[in-house]
């Protein structure tokens, strides 16, 4: 692949100017343009076929590694690029326009596994492999309820995760578990678990799989965080799941609107293009309006994280808004395509499946609404 690694230096954030500047910085714009070229040249041309056959996006993954994107959000002190959450979000949004599976893979590799392991001395080697692309990681999150018990000079893991991104291609598993009733984080070889492919509704090319631990014994060195360190690690991963998931949904929404717009410009009905029919035009306008609003919430949440501020509720709202926008845009896209909307070569059905899948991954929408309701009641 013809490309070049991102060569930008992180800048210190100024609170006053950052909070009032809704434009991307020059560095972030360069990231956006670089990723867009990768999507146009490499990722999107293979997206339909990869998704249809459930074929892992290996070429796309190698392209992300070549550009240094696998460590984009990880701080420099932990071996990453240190470019922050907003740069990560911008990259995810562009990638999701072309291929949701590739965007989901980047979110898992950098946002979930990478940010969870950031700053943990015991995870330095594993994080280096993940950030460089030398190893593919899969994140088994706390929602799966994996249990851990001490066993001599090691630990025993037990539990089942139903659908984990990148599981069938992973070399390393980053596992959130309960150890003596408290959060703990393990890094274990993927070969130690029972992994099987999953025939998923969406993100078919992201190597989804089930991960089973049937009293799997792991070494003491596999435990990389407990106590406050584990809580902080899982909070970083949770923020990434919320904001990164929102960015993927936003990118998917914009893609659905664009595919629908192109189709309606080409199709003639009642003597004029479909796009000139009022009802069709209103559908596209509403879908675009929702996508733009969700993007602003998503970027705002990312900026708060970069400033070290509490972004949890904003991130929850951003993800819910983005999911609504993505599903609406894909649904309207299928409707304006008519029968063509159900054909794989027209893209919108793939974006619809991906968006519906994102509604239940990483805890799902109901959990988000419950958390927001609890936060509102607490205030």
Backbone torsions as a table, in degrees:
resi	resn	phi	psi	omega
1	UNK	NA	133.4	176.7
2	UNK	-80.9	122.2	180.0
3	UNK	-172.8	176.8	178.0
4	UNK	-143.1	148.9	-179.4
5	UNK	-68.0	148.1	177.4
6	UNK	-64.7	128.7	-177.3
7	UNK	-123.7	70.0	178.7
8	UNK	-128.0	151.3	-179.2
9	UNK	-107.1	136.6	178.1
10	UNK	-64.6	141.2	178.2
11	UNK	-108.6	149.9	175.1
12	UNK	-66.4	145.2	-176.5
13	UNK	-95.3	129.8	176.0
14	UNK	-97.7	121.2	-172.2
15	UNK	-56.8	-50.9	-174.2
16	UNK	-63.8	-49.3	-176.2
17	UNK	-70.8	-36.5	-177.3
18	UNK	-67.3	-43.1	-176.4
19	UNK	-67.6	-21.9	-178.3
20	UNK	-108.3	4.1	179.8
21	UNK	-107.1	112.5	-177.5
22	UNK	-96.5	4.5	175.9
23	UNK	-94.0	157.4	174.2
24	UNK	-77.8	150.5	174.5
25	UNK	-71.3	169.3	177.6
26	UNK	-58.7	-40.3	179.8
27	UNK	-64.8	-42.3	-179.8
28	UNK	-68.2	-35.9	175.8
29	UNK	-65.1	-38.4	177.4
30	UNK	-64.3	-40.4	176.5
31	UNK	-61.3	-45.7	179.5
32	UNK	-57.4	-46.1	-177.9
33	UNK	-69.8	-38.1	179.3
34	UNK	-65.2	-45.2	179.5
35	UNK	-66.2	-39.2	179.1
36	UNK	-59.5	-38.4	178.2
37	UNK	-67.2	-40.9	176.6
38	UNK	-60.4	-41.7	179.2
39	UNK	-63.4	-46.3	-177.8
40	UNK	-66.0	-42.5	-173.6
41	UNK	-83.0	-34.3	-168.8
42	UNK	-122.1	-49.8	-167.5
43	UNK	-77.4	-55.0	-174.5
44	UNK	-64.8	-38.2	-179.8
45	UNK	-59.8	-22.6	-178.9
46	UNK	-102.8	-3.7	-169.5
47	UNK	-64.2	-46.3	-176.0
48	UNK	-62.8	-48.6	-177.1
49	UNK	-66.9	-42.1	178.2
50	UNK	-60.0	-43.9	-178.7
51	UNK	-67.2	-44.2	-176.8
52	UNK	-60.3	-38.9	-175.5
53	UNK	-100.5	2.1	-178.8
54	UNK	61.9	35.1	-176.6
55	UNK	-92.5	127.8	-176.7
56	UNK	-58.6	141.7	-174.9
57	UNK	-82.7	61.6	-175.7
58	UNK	-61.6	-46.1	-179.2
59	UNK	-62.0	-40.9	178.5
60	UNK	-64.7	-42.9	178.8
61	UNK	-60.2	-44.4	178.4
62	UNK	-62.1	-35.8	177.5
63	UNK	-66.3	-39.8	176.2
64	UNK	-62.4	-41.4	179.7
65	UNK	-65.7	-41.6	-178.7
66	UNK	-62.3	-34.6	179.7
67	UNK	-85.1	-2.8	-179.0
68	UNK	77.5	17.2	-175.5
69	UNK	-76.4	-18.7	-177.4
70	UNK	-70.3	-15.3	176.9
71	UNK	-119.8	19.1	-171.1
72	UNK	-60.5	-37.6	-176.7
73	UNK	-95.5	-6.7	-177.2
74	UNK	-83.1	136.4	-175.3
75	UNK	-64.0	153.4	-177.2
76	UNK	-60.5	-37.4	-179.1
77	UNK	-63.6	-17.6	177.8
78	UNK	-105.5	11.6	176.0
79	UNK	93.6	10.1	178.9
80	UNK	-99.1	-171.1	179.7
81	UNK	-84.9	-20.8	177.5
82	UNK	65.9	33.6	-176.0
83	UNK	-94.9	-1.8	170.3
84	UNK	89.6	170.7	-176.2
85	UNK	-69.5	-37.6	-178.6
86	UNK	-65.3	-40.9	176.8
87	UNK	-62.0	-39.9	176.6
88	UNK	-60.4	-45.9	-179.6
89	UNK	-62.4	-43.3	179.3
90	UNK	-60.2	-43.5	178.9
91	UNK	-64.4	-45.5	-179.5
92	UNK	-60.8	-42.5	-178.9
93	UNK	-61.3	-44.9	179.8
94	UNK	-64.6	-42.2	-178.8
95	UNK	-66.3	-40.3	-178.3
96	UNK	-65.5	-24.8	175.0
97	UNK	-60.9	-34.5	-177.0
98	UNK	-97.6	-35.9	-176.1
99	UNK	-158.7	109.6	179.8
100	UNK	-64.0	-34.0	-179.1
101	UNK	-63.5	-41.0	179.0
102	UNK	-67.4	-40.1	177.9
103	UNK	-64.6	-42.1	178.9
104	UNK	-62.9	-37.5	178.5
105	UNK	-65.0	-43.8	178.2
106	UNK	-63.5	-41.0	177.8
107	UNK	-59.9	-42.7	-179.8
108	UNK	-66.9	-47.3	-173.7
109	UNK	-68.0	-48.6	-174.7
110	UNK	-93.5	-45.9	-172.6
111	UNK	-79.7	-42.0	-178.1
112	UNK	-88.8	-63.3	179.8
113	UNK	-64.8	-51.0	-173.1
114	UNK	-63.2	-51.7	-177.8
115	UNK	-70.4	-29.7	175.8
116	UNK	-63.0	-38.9	-176.3
117	UNK	-87.1	-10.0	-177.3
118	UNK	-56.6	130.4	175.5
119	UNK	78.5	4.4	179.5
120	UNK	-96.4	111.2	-177.0
121	UNK	-54.8	-36.6	-177.6
122	UNK	-72.3	-12.4	-177.1
123	UNK	-109.6	12.8	-174.5
124	UNK	-58.0	-47.7	-177.7
125	UNK	-65.1	-44.5	-180.0
126	UNK	-63.4	-42.2	-179.7
127	UNK	-64.5	-38.1	177.2
128	UNK	-61.1	-41.1	178.0
129	UNK	-65.0	-40.8	-178.4
130	UNK	-69.2	-45.1	-176.9
131	UNK	-67.4	-28.7	-179.9
132	UNK	-88.3	-16.6	-175.3
133	UNK	88.9	5.5	177.9
134	UNK	-66.3	-24.6	178.0
135	UNK	-139.3	145.3	172.9
136	UNK	-94.0	134.1	179.5
137	UNK	-112.7	155.2	174.3
138	UNK	-130.6	137.1	-175.4
139	UNK	-103.4	117.5	175.9
140	UNK	-98.4	100.6	-169.0
141	UNK	-78.0	171.4	-177.7
142	UNK	-65.6	-20.5	-179.0
143	UNK	-64.0	-17.4	-178.6
144	UNK	-87.0	-11.1	174.4
145	UNK	66.1	38.7	177.2
146	UNK	-67.5	135.4	179.9
147	UNK	-105.2	148.2	177.5
148	UNK	-131.8	138.8	176.0
149	UNK	-132.7	145.3	177.1
150	UNK	-68.1	141.6	-179.1
151	UNK	-147.1	93.1	-178.0
152	UNK	64.2	-124.6	178.9
153	UNK	-94.8	19.8	178.5
154	UNK	-145.7	-155.9	-178.0
155	UNK	-140.5	159.4	175.7
156	UNK	-118.9	127.5	177.8
157	UNK	-103.4	140.0	-179.9
158	UNK	-145.9	134.9	178.4
159	UNK	147.0	178.1	-175.4
160	UNK	-138.2	132.4	174.6
161	UNK	-112.0	122.9	-170.4
162	UNK	-72.3	-41.8	-176.8
163	UNK	-148.3	111.4	-175.8
164	UNK	-124.7	125.9	178.4
165	UNK	-60.4	135.6	175.0
166	UNK	71.0	8.1	-174.0
167	UNK	-58.9	-43.5	-174.3
168	UNK	-76.2	-8.8	177.6
169	UNK	-112.8	-1.7	-170.9
170	UNK	-74.8	145.8	168.9
171	UNK	-98.3	-32.7	-178.7
172	UNK	-124.2	143.5	172.8
173	UNK	-114.2	127.5	172.7
174	UNK	-99.3	113.7	-168.2
175	UNK	-116.0	121.6	172.0
176	UNK	-88.2	122.8	-176.3
177	UNK	-136.1	167.8	173.1
178	UNK	-102.5	121.8	179.0
179	UNK	-119.0	113.3	-176.0
180	UNK	55.2	36.8	176.7
181	UNK	82.1	0.2	-178.1
182	UNK	-118.2	155.4	179.9
183	UNK	-64.4	143.5	175.8
184	UNK	-146.9	155.0	-178.6
185	UNK	-126.8	129.2	-179.7
186	UNK	-120.1	150.0	167.9
187	UNK	-121.2	117.5	-175.3
188	UNK	-130.7	154.8	175.2
189	UNK	-64.0	137.7	178.8
190	UNK	-60.1	-29.6	-178.8
191	UNK	-65.0	-16.0	-179.0
192	UNK	-79.4	-14.1	-177.7
193	UNK	-106.3	162.4	174.3
194	UNK	-90.9	109.2	-176.2
195	UNK	-115.7	132.9	179.9
196	UNK	-134.7	144.0	178.5
197	UNK	-62.7	150.7	177.6
198	UNK	-119.7	131.3	175.1
199	UNK	-83.1	87.6	-171.1
200	UNK	-86.8	157.5	176.1
201	UNK	-67.6	-46.9	-177.9
202	UNK	-126.9	172.6	179.2
203	UNK	52.3	44.6	-174.0
204	UNK	-65.7	-25.3	-176.9
205	UNK	-94.8	11.5	-179.4
206	UNK	-97.3	17.1	179.2
207	UNK	56.7	50.0	179.3
208	UNK	-69.6	143.8	179.5
209	UNK	-157.8	159.5	172.7
210	UNK	-86.4	147.3	-178.9
211	UNK	-126.6	121.1	-178.5
212	UNK	-118.7	136.6	174.4
213	UNK	-118.0	102.9	178.6
214	UNK	-100.2	82.0	-175.8
215	UNK	49.9	57.0	179.8
216	UNK	-83.7	124.2	179.4
217	UNK	-89.2	131.0	179.0
218	UNK	-125.6	161.6	-176.4
219	UNK	-77.1	163.7	177.2
220	UNK	-61.6	-32.7	-180.0
221	UNK	-67.1	-15.9	179.4
222	UNK	-69.6	-24.5	178.9
223	UNK	-79.7	113.7	-175.3
224	UNK	-108.3	-13.4	179.2
225	UNK	-160.0	139.9	172.9
226	UNK	-137.9	173.1	174.0
227	UNK	56.5	-136.1	-176.8
228	UNK	-62.9	-34.5	178.5
229	UNK	-63.1	-41.4	179.5
230	UNK	-68.4	-40.2	178.5
231	UNK	-61.0	-45.5	179.7
232	UNK	-65.3	-39.6	179.6
233	UNK	-62.7	-44.4	-179.8
234	UNK	-69.6	-31.0	176.1
235	UNK	-66.1	-40.3	177.2
236	UNK	-62.8	-44.1	179.4
237	UNK	-65.3	-38.6	179.5
238	UNK	-64.2	-44.4	176.5
239	UNK	-59.4	-42.8	179.7
240	UNK	-64.2	-40.1	179.1
241	UNK	-63.1	-41.6	-179.5
242	UNK	-68.5	-54.6	-174.3
243	UNK	-73.4	-41.9	177.2
244	UNK	-65.0	-39.9	175.9
245	UNK	-61.9	-39.4	176.3
246	UNK	-62.5	-42.8	-179.8
247	UNK	-62.7	-40.3	178.3
248	UNK	-63.9	-43.2	178.8
249	UNK	-64.9	-38.9	177.5
250	UNK	-62.1	-46.9	178.6
251	UNK	-59.9	-40.8	178.3
252	UNK	-64.2	-40.8	179.1
253	UNK	-62.1	-47.2	178.7
254	UNK	-61.1	-38.9	179.6
255	UNK	-64.2	-43.1	179.7
256	UNK	-62.5	-41.9	178.1
257	UNK	-62.2	-43.5	-177.9
258	UNK	-66.8	-43.4	177.8
259	UNK	-62.4	-41.1	178.7
260	UNK	-66.2	-41.4	179.8
261	UNK	-60.2	-46.0	179.7
262	UNK	-60.3	-42.9	-178.9
263	UNK	-64.3	-43.3	-177.2
264	UNK	-71.0	-22.8	174.8
265	UNK	-73.0	-28.1	-175.9
266	UNK	-90.8	-28.9	-175.7
267	UNK	-86.7	133.4	-179.1
268	UNK	-105.1	132.0	175.8
269	UNK	-142.0	131.9	-178.9
270	UNK	54.6	38.3	172.8
271	UNK	83.1	6.0	178.2
272	UNK	-151.3	160.9	-178.6
273	UNK	-58.7	148.8	177.7
274	UNK	-55.2	-34.5	-178.2
275	UNK	-61.9	-22.0	-179.3
276	UNK	-90.1	-2.3	175.4
277	UNK	-80.9	130.6	-172.7
278	UNK	-57.0	-45.9	-177.1
279	UNK	-62.2	-39.3	179.6
280	UNK	-69.1	-44.6	178.7
281	UNK	-58.6	-39.4	179.7
282	UNK	-65.9	-36.8	177.2
283	UNK	-60.6	-45.8	-178.3
284	UNK	-67.4	-39.1	179.3
285	UNK	-62.9	-44.8	-178.9
286	UNK	-65.1	-41.4	178.7
287	UNK	-63.8	-41.9	179.6
288	UNK	-67.1	-39.7	178.9
289	UNK	-60.6	-43.8	179.0
290	UNK	-63.9	-41.3	-179.0
291	UNK	-64.6	-42.9	-179.4
292	UNK	-66.0	-39.8	177.9
293	UNK	-64.6	-42.3	179.1
294	UNK	-64.7	-36.8	178.3
295	UNK	-61.3	-43.2	-179.5
296	UNK	-62.1	-41.4	177.3
297	UNK	-63.9	-41.6	-179.6
298	UNK	-63.5	-48.2	180.0
299	UNK	-64.6	-36.9	178.6
300	UNK	-63.0	-44.4	178.3
301	UNK	-61.2	-40.9	179.5
302	UNK	-64.5	-40.6	179.0
303	UNK	-64.4	-39.1	178.1
304	UNK	-61.7	-42.1	177.4
305	UNK	-61.4	-44.4	-179.6
306	UNK	-63.7	-25.9	178.3
307	UNK	-89.0	-0.7	-179.9
308	UNK	76.5	20.3	-178.6
309	UNK	-100.6	165.8	179.2
310	UNK	-69.5	120.9	-177.0
311	UNK	-122.0	7.3	-168.2
312	UNK	-62.1	-52.4	-177.9
313	UNK	-67.9	-37.4	176.1
314	UNK	-62.5	-41.3	179.5
315	UNK	-65.6	-39.9	176.6
316	UNK	-61.8	-45.6	177.6
317	UNK	-63.1	-39.0	179.9
318	UNK	-62.4	-43.7	-178.3
319	UNK	-67.2	-43.1	178.4
320	UNK	-61.2	-44.8	179.8
321	UNK	-64.0	-40.6	-178.9
322	UNK	-68.2	-39.6	178.0
323	UNK	-64.3	-43.9	176.7
324	UNK	-58.6	-42.9	-179.1
325	UNK	-65.6	-42.0	-177.6
326	UNK	-66.3	-44.7	-179.4
327	UNK	-66.4	-43.1	178.8
328	UNK	-61.8	-47.1	-177.1
329	UNK	-62.3	-41.6	179.6
330	UNK	-69.6	-39.9	178.7
331	UNK	-62.8	-47.5	178.5
332	UNK	-65.5	-35.9	177.8
333	UNK	-61.8	-42.1	177.2
334	UNK	-63.8	-41.5	-178.5
335	UNK	-64.2	-43.9	-178.4
336	UNK	-74.4	-20.9	173.0
337	UNK	-77.0	-18.7	-175.6
338	UNK	66.8	-138.9	-179.6
339	UNK	-60.8	-29.7	178.9
340	UNK	-63.3	-23.9	-177.7
341	UNK	-64.1	-18.7	-180.0
342	UNK	-94.8	4.0	-178.0
343	UNK	-99.5	133.7	-172.5
344	UNK	-61.1	-30.1	-175.4
345	UNK	-70.7	-6.5	-179.4
346	UNK	-100.9	8.5	168.8
347	UNK	69.1	-40.6	-169.3
348	UNK	-63.5	-32.5	179.2
349	UNK	-66.5	-33.2	176.6
350	UNK	-66.2	-43.5	178.3
351	UNK	-64.8	-33.3	178.0
352	UNK	-66.3	-46.2	179.8
353	UNK	-62.4	-43.4	179.3
354	UNK	-61.6	-43.5	-178.0
355	UNK	-65.1	-42.2	178.3
356	UNK	-65.2	-36.6	177.4
357	UNK	-64.7	-38.6	-177.8
358	UNK	-67.5	-20.1	177.7
359	UNK	-66.5	-23.0	-176.8
360	UNK	-113.9	-13.8	179.2
361	UNK	-74.8	156.6	176.1
362	UNK	57.7	35.2	176.4
363	UNK	107.5	-33.2	175.6
364	UNK	88.0	167.5	-175.0
365	UNK	-69.0	-36.0	-178.1
366	UNK	-62.5	-40.1	178.1
367	UNK	-62.8	-40.1	179.0
368	UNK	-63.2	-45.0	-179.3
369	UNK	-66.1	-39.1	176.8
370	UNK	-62.1	-42.2	-179.2
371	UNK	-65.5	-40.9	178.7
372	UNK	-67.1	-38.6	177.9
373	UNK	-63.7	-41.3	178.2
374	UNK	-64.6	-40.4	178.8
375	UNK	-64.8	-40.3	179.6
376	UNK	-65.2	-43.0	179.4
377	UNK	-64.2	-35.8	179.8
378	UNK	-66.0	-29.3	178.8
379	UNK	-76.3	NA	NA
